[in-house]
Amino acid sequence: MTTQQSQPIFIHDCGFHSAMGASHTQIHQCLSGLRASHMVQDAHILNTNTATVIGRVQESLPKIPQHLAHFDTRNNQLALSAMQQIEATVTDAIAQYGQHRIAVVIGTSTSGIADGEAAFQHKLQQGDFPEDFHYRKQELGNSSDFIAAYFGITGPCYSISTACSSSGRVFISAQRLLRSGIVDAVLVGGVDSICQLTLNGFNGLEALSNTLCQPFGAARDGINIGESAALMLLSQTPLSTPNVANIALLGAGDSSDAHHISAPHPDGLGAKRAMQKALDDAGLQTENIGYVNAHGTATPLNDSMESKAIYRLFADQVAVSSTKPLTGHTLGAASATEAAIAWHILKYDLELPLQHCKEKAEDIDVSLVETPTKLHGKAILSNSFAFGGNNISLIFGLIND
């Protein structure tokens, strides 16, 4: 039975910078396997002096404008690199709707912590913090405040931090803001940069891999952390370009299974509920989904439970892969990172990212993307699951006027 479809939310533009690069050519080459992303081994970032693989942005980042120097952090520089890609679109939206009719909602988990780490190191060595350091650079709202200040946006502005589902929840917030009529457009996304606090925390949980992560593989042994910025401008108004299909957020679903502070429910009950709610919100059935971009962290428990949850809904009738070997797990930016990947697949009709499993694990029942595959007009479902059982599933697709 088809459920009542909610009004789609149209995506007007997407800016994206990760370990895959910032240009469309770089991103598409990485997604197709023609080019390696910047997943590098780092032997110095952990307090234990053991090596781990991280997804680090390789390209130089733009400088923060002088009048916004109090926002100068690497995290905001990374955000700026994505902002500049969509600046013309945001400027047009401001001209159309007004600064006060646009909201900014950003997901993050690290904010400017890396700069705080450097400042504390300076204090230990020199006795004082650097002159340009202020604790507000570490506040979770710092990135959303910076983005709003850069564009001169005066509508609702806030950050969401629910660990690895942070930038998925921003899409639900955007839905509500738009459908309530509070605003006419929402600038959403996620940004997180590499910092020692997070890396050492996950190392303390024995969750890191010292090799490139292997989602759904028999030898999977942990995650790789990455950094990324991904931003999208959303509204309820479709693009006016003739003969161009609109990319839209078709539906979103969330759940909170609260099974454990850091582990998901082993049977994937919350994950399944989030996916089903997204399908219901979009008014779609499982056969309308052509690809599931899995959370796929490459930890034994996550991949096992996610496989169970996907199989309960889709059996083995949908293509599944995780793109975290290309970007690393970008934490609070993960949902937006994978939403941006979905946007690129839909806009440019790309083949689905392959899952390079050396050996598929016996506890994985889903059908992995192991040969070149296209969507054939179907939609993409993207999963993000976080500590505390905070689960988000988003569905993206094309709408032809």
Disulfide bonds with the S-S distance in Angstrom:
none
